Amino acid sequence: MTTSLGGLTPDREITQDTIRSAYDFIICGGGCAGSVVARRLSDNPEVSVLVIEAGGSDRVPTVIDSTLWMQNIGSERDWGYHAEPSPTLNGRTPPLPMGKVLGGGSSINGSVWARGHKNDFEMWAEAAGDPAWNYESVLAIYRRIEDWHGPSDPYRRGTGGLLNILQPNDPVPLVPALIEAADALGIPRVDDINGAAMEGDGGCGLPSVLVQDGNRRVSMAATYLHPVMGRPNLHILLCSEVTRIAIAGGRARGVSFVHRGRRYEVEATREVILSQGAINTPKLLMLSGIGDEAELKAHGIDVVQHLPGVGANFQDHILLAGCCFEYVTPEAPRNNAAEFVFYAKSRSDIATPDLMPVLEEIPFGSEVTATAYDLPTAVDVAWTLAPGLARPDSRGRVRLASADPFAAPRIEANFLGTDTDMAAMLRCVELCRDIGNSAPVAPFVKRELMPGPLKGAAMEDFIRNAAGTYFHESCTAKMGRDEMSVVDANLRVYGIDGLRIADASIMPEISTGNTMAPTVVIGERASEILATAYGLAAPT
């Protein structure tokens, strides 16, 4: 058991001698979706639930303080994955951070609550063949779970739900200037970036954030799990890594895992739910014999179910560590240190905004550009308007490196792998530089640190050296009805009974905006599906 911090309730970690031989439901991963499913299932006292989380406690200062989120990247709360060397990034191997801590990504991310565009969910529903995934259905979930403290919008926003969501309080003085500049460029300011703007062409303004009391993070673990950790039917096992799904007779029977150096096998009398994220979920499926037959055989793994889509369709928003400006007067980050965002189209003939830059209230460079441009290390002397792609056309793949469950997988991210992505990013950099060098923003700019007025091949080279992850890995076990789909509309893994997936890997296409909120929706939808399947009380 960990000690309390700042008056907070201690975490409850079960010890070796209390691990039962069987549970009704085993949830692999206590992240954004896994926390939701665990809470909702355990609301039924007759149901026993085990959550197996590879990371440790989320009750640490760099998790609780939302302005310190970047200090978690590369720490023990990050899986520490890197992409394979990529020719589209000048041979770089960009990091792909993923939360290895209770709460998963919601415990180490920038706390932005971006609900996604209407077109995202209409596409998901079409892919699944089920209107329960469409925009109206998803809106109903959002209204149920939100406690929104921003501009009133009863059709789109909820109040009284579990999740405390607001707009940044007293943002840095730079933010109103950025809004004015973007508006002048034809990206309209909106009262709620998650409202009507996400049914049309986008806009600019304050993000919705999961922050309270100034800078205190509201994670999914803090919201869904901590209040119910005393339940006798809910066991949360930290520092435990699942190594295999036990499958017999075409059904998932349980899991094998390692906890503090000791191996365990636990039975699931009803179902196993995978919520390990878009890298570790396909990895575990393949280790368990579910995946592309040729790839499994290459690693000496017996094929249980041939599903060629496992690990394929990897998508991530591409974030550029660029467009950095030195402050006239240093300004410390506030709230979540990312208090401005805009959504826009790179060209007029597309239906959904494909650009999503975000303010990073620090000097932000890649391992190449930070050195090449000699960026300052003090966090309060510069700010970055980081260009981002919301709807990249590039697709990658997650593969096994070996049959060793503790070996990191091979991740072919393929960022900027299409000409369309480069063209969109060039337009995004242009917009960000125009905003940063505009008259409304001039009082906050001593000088532009990078990239400057590069042209042609020089700008493309800068982009390849600066591009990396937006921390939104997804789509590697997609929901759908084609031969590359891994789960059906009810999140059941094709060909295997008693096995479902509830995390960002099931997205057919990545959502428009940060992926935490849609992943929570996936967790809520999984809970509804399980409640119906087993006659349990539905989530409220």
C-alpha positions as semicolon CSV with decimal commas, in nm:
position;residue;x (nm);y (nm);z (nm)
1;M;0,000;0,000;0,000
2;T;0,131;0,343;-0,089
3;T;0,131;0,636;0,148
4;S;-0,109;0,925;0,105
5;L;0,006;1,245;-0,060
6;G;-0,135;1,588;0,004
7;G;-0,430;1,455;0,203
8;L;-0,538;1,222;-0,076
9;T;-0,668;0,873;-0,009
10;P;-0,395;0,607;-0,042
11;D;-0,404;0,365;-0,329
12;R;-0,521;0,013;-0,253
13;E;-0,295;-0,248;-0,413
14;I;-0,379;-0,608;-0,344
15;T;-0,096;-0,826;-0,220
16;Q;0,016;-1,163;-0,349
17;D;-0,178;-1,369;-0,095
18;T;-0,510;-1,206;-0,186
19;I;-0,504;-1,275;-0,559
20;R;-0,798;-1,504;-0,625
21;S;-0,785;-1,797;-0,865
22;A;-1,082;-1,663;-1,064
23;Y;-1,277;-1,344;-1,129
24;D;-1,586;-1,282;-1,337
25;F;-1,410;-1,016;-1,545
26;I;-1,040;-0,954;-1,591
27;I;-0,945;-0,613;-1,731
28;C;-0,593;-0,593;-1,870
29;G;-0,488;-0,231;-1,829
30;G;-0,606;0,038;-1,588
31;G;-0,588;0,332;-1,829
32;C;-0,849;0,564;-1,980
33;A;-1,095;0,294;-2,087
34;G;-0,994;0,022;-1,842
35;S;-1,066;0,250;-1,544
36;V;-1,412;0,319;-1,681
37;V;-1,501;-0,046;-1,743
38;A;-1,371;-0,150;-1,400
39;R;-1,581;0,112;-1,223
40;R;-1,896;0,037;-1,417
41;L;-1,874;-0,342;-1,381
42;S;-1,792;-0,319;-1,009
43;D;-2,102;-0,103;-0,956
44;N;-2,275;-0,443;-0,956
45;P;-2,178;-0,593;-0,615
46;E;-2,238;-0,951;-0,729
47;V;-1,970;-0,918;-1,000
48;S;-1,600;-0,968;-0,923
49;V;-1,349;-0,761;-1,120
50;L;-0,970;-0,775;-1,144
51;V;-0,772;-0,490;-1,302
52;I;-0,415;-0,580;-1,395
53;E;-0,203;-0,267;-1,443
54;A;0,164;-0,280;-1,543
55;G;0,244;0,057;-1,388
56;G;0,244;0,183;-1,034
57;S;0,055;0,441;-0,834
58;D;-0,068;0,764;-0,990
59;R;-0,034;0,945;-0,656
60;V;0,291;1,124;-0,740
61;P;0,350;1,500;-0,778
62;T;0,421;1,497;-1,153
63;V;0,087;1,327;-1,216
64;I;-0,119;1,533;-0,975
65;D;0,020;1,870;-1,095
66;S;-0,109;1,909;-1,451
67;T;0,158;2,167;-1,543
68;L;0,434;1,908;-1,487
69;W;0,299;1,652;-1,732
70;M;0,602;1,655;-1,961
71;Q;0,824;1,540;-1,674
72;N;0,649;1,202;-1,693
73;I;0,770;1,146;-2,049
74;G;1,069;0,914;-2,036
75;S;1,013;0,836;-1,668
76;E;0,908;0,508;-1,509
77;R;0,547;0,613;-1,584
78;D;0,614;0,586;-1,958
79;W;0,658;0,260;-2,151
80;G;0,950;0,425;-2,327
81;Y;0,867;0,300;-2,676
82;H;1,031;0,442;-2,988
83;A;0,932;0,409;-3,351
84;E;1,152;0,221;-3,593
85;P;1,399;0,436;-3,793
86;S;1,190;0,622;-4,046
87;P;1,309;0,753;-4,382
88;T;1,018;0,999;-4,382
89;L;1,168;1,154;-4,066
90;N;1,527;1,163;-4,191
91;G;1,600;0,831;-4,022
92;R;1,487;0,945;-3,678
93;T;1,334;0,711;-3,417
94;P;1,082;0,938;-3,244
95;P;0,959;0,844;-2,896
96;L;0,604;0,715;-2,862
97;P;0,513;0,783;-2,497
98;M;0,236;0,578;-2,340
99;G;0,121;0,584;-1,980
100;K;0,257;0,305;-1,761
101;V;0,075;0,409;-1,445
102;L;-0,273;0,374;-1,301
103;G;-0,491;0,594;-1,519
104;G;-0,271;0,533;-1,825
105;G;-0,246;0,827;-2,061
106;S;-0,494;1,030;-1,857
107;S;-0,234;1,039;-1,577
108;I;0,052;1,174;-1,785
109;N;-0,106;1,368;-2,075
110;G;-0,181;1,738;-2,123
111;S;-0,530;1,701;-1,968
112;V;-0,710;1,819;-2,284
113;W;-1,068;1,694;-2,321
114;A;-1,131;1,695;-2,698
115;R;-1,453;1,516;-2,779
116;G;-1,403;1,457;-3,151
117;H;-1,585;1,573;-3,462
118;K;-1,935;1,468;-3,562
119;N;-1,796;1,307;-3,878
120;D;-1,565;1,083;-3,672
121;F;-1,850;0,902;-3,503
122;E;-2,066;0,885;-3,813
123;M;-1,772;0,707;-3,979
124;W;-1,730;0,471;-3,680
125;A;-2,100;0,380;-3,694
126;E;-2,078;0,312;-4,067
127;A;-1,768;0,095;-4,022
128;A;-1,931;-0,099;-3,737
129;G;-2,272;-0,122;-3,897
130;D;-2,425;-0,006;-3,569
131;P;-2,593;0,331;-3,495
132;A;-2,497;0,294;-3,129
133;W;-2,159;0,444;-3,232
134;N;-2,301;0,744;-3,420
135;Y;-2,278;1,108;-3,316
136;E;-2,616;1,125;-3,142
137;S;-2,538;0,812;-2,941
138;V;-2,195;0,940;-2,843
139;L;-2,340;1,279;-2,746
140;A;-2,572;1,100;-2,504
141;I;-2,270;0,938;-2,336
142;Y;-2,087;1,270;-2,313
143;R;-2,390;1,439;-2,158
144;R;-2,414;1,161;-1,901
145;I;-2,050;1,162;-1,788
146;E;-1,963;1,533;-1,802
147;D;-1,989;1,796;-1,532
148;W;-1,926;2,088;-1,765
149;H;-1,841;2,428;-1,616
150;G;-1,826;2,628;-1,939
151;P;-2,078;2,804;-2,166
152;S;-2,421;2,642;-2,143
153;D;-2,511;2,405;-2,428
154;P;-2,764;2,145;-2,303
155;Y;-2,773;1,965;-2,639
156;R;-2,399;1,901;-2,650
157;R;-2,268;1,934;-2,293
158;G;-2,363;1,757;-1,972
159;T;-2,371;1,866;-1,610
160;G;-2,369;1,660;-1,292
161;G;-2,160;1,374;-1,432
162;L;-1,845;1,221;-1,289
163;L;-1,593;1,422;-1,491
164;N;-1,514;1,777;-1,383
165;I;-1,449;1,960;-1,713
166;L;-1,382;2,328;-1,753
167;Q;-1,197;2,587;-1,953
168;P;-0,858;2,706;-1,825
169;N;-0,899;2,963;-1,550
170;D;-0,700;3,285;-1,597
171;P;-0,484;3,164;-1,887
172;V;-0,151;3,326;-1,967
173;P;-0,194;3,675;-2,125
174;L;-0,065;3,539;-2,456
175;V;-0,382;3,334;-2,511
176;P;-0,629;3,618;-2,591
177;A;-0,376;3,754;-2,840
178;L;-0,351;3,416;-3,014
179;I;-0,730;3,395;-3,036
180;E;-0,748;3,744;-3,187
181;A;-0,477;3,662;-3,440
182;A;-0,632;3,331;-3,546
183;D;-0,974;3,491;-3,580
184;A;-0,827;3,757;-3,806
185;L;-0,690;3,480;-4,030
186;G;-1,036;3,330;-4,077
187;I;-1,028;3,070;-3,796
188;P;-1,326;3,194;-3,595
189;R;-1,311;3,228;-3,219
190;V;-1,570;3,009;-3,049
191;D;-1,702;3,000;-2,696
192;D;-1,667;2,620;-2,676
193;I;-1,420;2,438;-2,898
194;N;-1,608;2,112;-2,822
195;G;-1,947;2,253;-2,919
196;A;-2,090;2,341;-3,258
197;A;-1,738;2,392;-3,395
198;M;-1,698;2,013;-3,390
199;E;-1,995;1,975;-3,622
200;G;-1,855;2,211;-3,885
201;D;-1,529;2,367;-4,002
202;G;-1,363;2,416;-3,663
203;G;-1,251;2,730;-3,484
204;C;-1,011;2,858;-3,220
205;G;-1,026;2,917;-2,848
206;L;-0,972;2,764;-2,509
207;P;-0,959;2,385;-2,484
208;S;-1,173;2,192;-2,242
209;V;-0,949;2,057;-1,967
210;L;-0,967;1,803;-1,687
211;V;-0,810;2,030;-1,428
212;Q;-0,940;2,170;-1,102
213;D;-0,816;2,384;-0,815
214;G;-0,573;2,562;-1,045
215;N;-0,352;2,279;-1,166
216;R;-0,475;1,956;-1,011
217;R;-0,520;1,679;-1,267
218;V;-0,852;1,501;-1,304
219;S;-0,748;1,161;-1,442
220;M;-0,965;0,860;-1,514
221;A;-0,806;0,677;-1,221
222;A;-0,881;0,966;-0,986
223;T;-1,236;0,997;-1,117
224;Y;-1,349;0,639;-1,175
225;L;-1,130;0,423;-0,948
226;H;-1,010;0,606;-0,639
227;P;-1,359;0,667;-0,498
228;V;-1,439;0,292;-0,512
229;M;-1,110;0,127;-0,421
230;G;-1,256;-0,012;-0,102
231;R;-1,506;-0,231;-0,283
232;P;-1,455;-0,598;-0,197
233;N;-1,550;-0,701;-0,551
234;L;-1,286;-0,479;-0,716
235;H;-0,919;-0,575;-0,705
236;I;-0,663;-0,346;-0,866
237;L;-0,325;-0,507;-0,905
238;L;-0,039;-0,269;-0,983
239;C;0,312;-0,343;-1,114
240;S;0,182;-0,651;-1,298
241;E;0,239;-0,731;-1,664
242;V;0,010;-0,961;-1,861
243;T;0,210;-1,204;-2,075
244;R;-0,058;-1,420;-2,239
245;I;-0,430;-1,471;-2,281
246;A;-0,523;-1,831;-2,202
247;I;-0,741;-1,957;-2,489
248;A;-0,898;-2,301;-2,509
249;G;-1,177;-2,426;-2,731
250;G;-1,200;-2,090;-2,907
251;R;-1,265;-1,904;-2,581
252;A;-1,056;-1,675;-2,362
253;R;-1,034;-1,855;-2,028
254;G;-0,809;-1,622;-1,833
255;V;-0,464;-1,462;-1,837
256;S;-0,107;-1,523;-1,729
257;F;0,084;-1,236;-1,574
258;V;0,393;-1,151;-1,371
259;H;0,360;-0,959;-1,046
260;R;0,681;-0,850;-0,874
261;G;0,879;-1,135;-1,026
262;R;0,625;-1,410;-0,960
263;R;0,408;-1,571;-1,230
264;Y;0,033;-1,614;-1,191
265;E;-0,254;-1,760;-1,389
266;V;-0,605;-1,635;-1,315
267;E;-0,932;-1,755;-1,466
268;A;-1,200;-1,527;-1,611
269;T;-1,535;-1,694;-1,560
270;R;-1,709;-1,447;-1,790
271;E;-1,475;-1,234;-2,003
272;V;-1,130;-1,088;-2,054
273;I;-1,123;-0,722;-2,162
274;L;-0,808;-0,579;-2,319
275;S;-0,749;-0,211;-2,241
276;Q;-0,375;-0,184;-2,285
277;G;-0,365;0,074;-2,561
278;A;-0,286;0,071;-2,930
279;I;0,064;-0,072;-2,889
280;N;0,032;-0,322;-2,607
281;T;-0,312;-0,458;-2,698
282;P;-0,204;-0,588;-3,042
283;K;0,122;-0,706;-2,888
284;L;-0,065;-0,921;-2,634
285;L;-0,303;-1,053;-2,899
286;M;-0,011;-1,167;-3,114
287;L;0,173;-1,322;-2,819
288;S;-0,147;-1,518;-2,755
289;G;-0,171;-1,649;-3,111
290;I;-0,417;-1,394;-3,251
291;G;-0,291;-1,202;-3,552
292;D;-0,147;-1,237;-3,898
293;E;-0,063;-1,604;-3,952
294;A;0,266;-1,541;-4,133
295;E;0,391;-1,301;-3,868
296;L;0,302;-1,533;-3,581
297;K;0,472;-1,830;-3,744
298;A;0,783;-1,622;-3,804
299;H;0,817;-1,595;-3,426
300;G;0,728;-1,958;-3,355
301;I;0,388;-1,870;-3,210
302;D;0,105;-2,120;-3,260
303;V;-0,181;-1,961;-3,454
304;V;-0,507;-1,957;-3,259
305;Q;-0,694;-1,714;-3,485
306;H;-0,575;-1,561;-3,811
307;L;-0,662;-1,189;-3,796
308;P;-0,436;-0,995;-4,033
309;G;-0,559;-0,660;-3,901
310;V;-0,398;-0,704;-3,559
311;G;-0,129;-0,437;-3,536
312;A;-0,216;-0,287;-3,875
313;N;-0,377;0,054;-3,942
314;F;-0,157;0,231;-3,681
315;Q;-0,253;0,599;-3,664
316;D;-0,138;0,893;-3,458
317;H;-0,183;1,266;-3,479
318;I;0,145;1,417;-3,590
319;L;0,278;1,695;-3,366
320;L;0,553;1,927;-3,481
321;A;0,803;2,055;-3,225
322;G;0,821;2,384;-3,409
323;C;0,709;2,748;-3,434
324;C;0,879;2,859;-3,115
325;F;0,895;3,222;-3,000
326;E;1,091;3,393;-2,722
327;Y;0,883;3,590;-2,472
328;V;0,940;3,960;-2,422
329;T;0,872;3,903;-2,053
330;P;0,904;3,547;-1,916
331;E;0,575;3,384;-1,822
332;A;0,537;3,062;-1,623
333;P;0,293;2,799;-1,759
334;R;-0,054;2,786;-1,606
335;N;-0,331;2,529;-1,579
336;N;-0,234;2,245;-1,815
337;A;0,035;2,454;-1,991
338;A;-0,161;2,416;-2,319
339;E;-0,437;2,678;-2,304
340;F;-0,503;2,747;-2,672
341;V;-0,598;2,528;-2,966
342;F;-0,745;2,567;-3,310
343;Y;-0,900;2,335;-3,568
344;A;-0,893;2,429;-3,935
345;K;-0,885;2,281;-4,285
346;S;-0,566;2,268;-4,488
347;R;-0,777;2,287;-4,802
348;S;-1,140;2,362;-4,879
349;D;-1,240;2,032;-5,040
350;I;-1,227;1,816;-4,725
351;A;-1,522;1,757;-4,493
352;T;-1,350;1,763;-4,156
353;P;-1,083;1,994;-4,008
354;D;-0,744;1,827;-4,047
355;L;-0,520;2,075;-3,862
356;M;-0,501;2,094;-3,481
357;P;-0,212;2,308;-3,351
358;V;-0,178;2,355;-2,975
359;L;-0,001;2,607;-2,756
360;E;0,285;2,460;-2,553
361;E;0,376;2,718;-2,290
362;I;0,740;2,612;-2,300
363;P;1,022;2,601;-2,556
364;F;0,940;2,276;-2,739
365;G;1,182;2,110;-2,978
366;S;1,267;1,762;-3,100
367;E;1,597;1,591;-3,028
368;V;1,720;1,749;-3,354
369;T;1,562;2,094;-3,360
370;A;1,623;2,177;-2,994
371;T;1,996;2,146;-3,057
372;A;2,001;2,292;-3,407
373;Y;1,819;2,607;-3,293
374;D;1,980;2,619;-2,946
375;L;1,645;2,641;-2,772
376;P;1,653;2,769;-2,413
377;T;1,597;2,518;-2,134
378;A;1,413;2,746;-1,892
379;V;1,041;2,675;-1,926
380;D;0,921;3,034;-1,884
381;V;1,128;3,216;-2,147
382;A;0,963;3,089;-2,466
383;W;0,639;2,945;-2,601
384;T;0,556;2,719;-2,893
385;L;0,257;2,707;-3,124
386;A;0,303;2,343;-3,220
387;P;0,154;2,249;-3,559
388;G;-0,050;1,930;-3,558
389;L;-0,234;1,705;-3,802
390;A;-0,576;1,587;-3,689
391;R;-0,649;1,352;-3,980
392;P;-0,323;1,211;-4,116
393;D;-0,337;0,983;-4,419
394;S;-0,022;0,796;-4,309
395;R;-0,066;0,444;-4,173
396;G;0,183;0,235;-3,980
397;R;0,198;-0,103;-3,808
398;V;0,284;-0,263;-3,474
399;R;0,481;-0,588;-3,502
400;L;0,640;-0,829;-3,258
401;A;1,015;-0,815;-3,215
402;S;1,014;-1,169;-3,074
403;A;0,800;-1,414;-2,879
404;D;0,946;-1,273;-2,555
405;P;0,654;-1,099;-2,378
406;F;0,894;-0,849;-2,220
407;A;1,055;-0,741;-2,547
408;A;0,942;-0,405;-2,683
409;P;0,742;-0,437;-3,005
410;R;0,854;-0,293;-3,337
411;I;0,649;0,013;-3,424
412;E;0,650;0,136;-3,781
413;A;0,489;0,476;-3,723
414;N;0,532;0,598;-4,082
415;F;0,476;0,963;-3,988
416;L;0,451;1,193;-4,293
417;G;0,440;0,885;-4,511
418;T;0,217;1,051;-4,772
419;D;0,251;1,365;-4,984
420;T;-0,086;1,483;-4,853
421;D;0,039;1,481;-4,495
422;M;0,344;1,688;-4,588
423;A;0,128;1,935;-4,779
424;A;-0,108;1,969;-4,482
425;M;0,180;2,018;-4,241
426;L;0,336;2,285;-4,463
427;R;0,006;2,473;-4,452
428;C;-0,014;2,425;-4,075
429;V;0,334;2,567;-4,020
430;E;0,244;2,863;-4,239
431;L;-0,065;2,934;-4,029
432;C;0,122;2,900;-3,700
433;R;0,400;3,132;-3,816
434;D;0,145;3,386;-3,939
435;I;-0,024;3,382;-3,600
436;G;0,305;3,400;-3,408
437;N;0,429;3,693;-3,614
438;S;0,098;3,883;-3,618
439;A;0,031;4,227;-3,473
440;P;-0,192;4,105;-3,184
441;V;0,081;3,866;-3,068
442;A;0,372;4,109;-3,113
443;P;0,372;4,226;-2,747
444;F;0,462;3,869;-2,646
445;V;0,735;3,805;-2,905
446;K;1,095;3,915;-2,862
447;R;1,199;3,705;-3,160
448;E;1,106;3,391;-3,352
449;L;1,336;3,109;-3,242
450;M;1,233;2,855;-3,509
451;P;1,182;2,772;-3,787
452;G;1,202;3,115;-3,946
453;P;1,113;3,190;-4,312
454;L;1,237;2,864;-4,463
455;K;1,120;2,774;-4,812
456;G;1,079;2,463;-5,025
457;A;1,307;2,171;-4,946
458;A;1,453;2,349;-4,642
459;M;1,111;2,377;-4,475
460;E;1,027;2,015;-4,558
461;D;1,358;1,907;-4,404
462;F;1,279;2,107;-4,089
463;I;0,937;1,940;-4,067
464;R;1,088;1,592;-4,098
465;N;1,335;1,676;-3,821
466;A;1,067;1,823;-3,595
467;A;0,773;1,585;-3,647
468;G;0,671;1,330;-3,388
469;T;0,383;1,190;-3,191
470;Y;0,090;1,379;-3,043
471;F;0,075;1,093;-2,787
472;H;-0,242;0,963;-2,955
473;E;-0,153;0,613;-3,077
474;S;-0,465;0,434;-3,201
475;C;-0,649;0,212;-3,455
476;T;-0,437;-0,108;-3,439
477;A;-0,729;-0,346;-3,362
478;K;-0,998;-0,167;-3,552
479;M;-1,371;-0,213;-3,524
480;G;-1,542;-0,299;-3,850
481;R;-1,671;-0,560;-4,091
482;D;-1,392;-0,600;-4,346
483;E;-1,111;-0,856;-4,350
484;M;-0,874;-0,622;-4,166
485;S;-1,115;-0,563;-3,877
486;V;-1,030;-0,714;-3,538
487;V;-1,348;-0,648;-3,336
488;D;-1,716;-0,622;-3,421
489;A;-1,959;-0,349;-3,316
490;N;-1,984;-0,509;-2,970
491;L;-1,603;-0,503;-2,934
492;R;-1,577;-0,884;-2,952
493;V;-1,255;-1,015;-3,103
494;Y;-1,346;-1,205;-3,417
495;G;-1,320;-1,581;-3,375
496;I;-1,263;-1,578;-2,997
497;D;-1,543;-1,595;-2,742
498;G;-1,511;-1,418;-2,408
499;L;-1,257;-1,162;-2,534
500;R;-1,326;-0,795;-2,602
501;I;-1,115;-0,486;-2,656
502;A;-1,193;-0,147;-2,504
503;D;-0,927;0,111;-2,582
504;A;-0,814;0,346;-2,861
505;S;-0,695;0,054;-3,071
506;I;-1,055;-0,018;-3,182
507;M;-1,098;0,318;-3,356
508;P;-1,147;0,257;-3,730
509;E;-0,996;0,601;-3,788
510;I;-0,839;0,834;-3,536
511;S;-1,069;1,096;-3,386
512;T;-1,032;1,465;-3,463
513;G;-0,862;1,596;-3,151
514;N;-0,690;1,451;-2,848
515;T;-0,800;1,092;-2,804
516;M;-0,861;1,072;-2,427
517;A;-1,230;1,170;-2,441
518;P;-1,325;0,929;-2,724
519;T;-1,135;0,654;-2,542
520;V;-1,345;0,718;-2,232
521;V;-1,652;0,694;-2,456
522;I;-1,523;0,356;-2,578
523;G;-1,495;0,246;-2,214
524;E;-1,847;0,365;-2,140
525;R;-1,984;0,197;-2,451
526;A;-1,806;-0,128;-2,359
527;S;-1,968;-0,108;-2,016
528;E;-2,312;-0,070;-2,173
529;I;-2,247;-0,365;-2,401
530;L;-2,132;-0,587;-2,113
531;A;-2,427;-0,483;-1,896
532;T;-2,667;-0,587;-2,171
533;A;-2,484;-0,913;-2,240
534;Y;-2,487;-1,024;-1,877
535;G;-2,806;-0,865;-1,745
536;L;-2,623;-0,617;-1,524
537;A;-2,728;-0,271;-1,415
538;A;-2,655;-0,024;-1,695
539;P;-2,412;0,266;-1,633
540;T;-2,577;0,581;-1,493
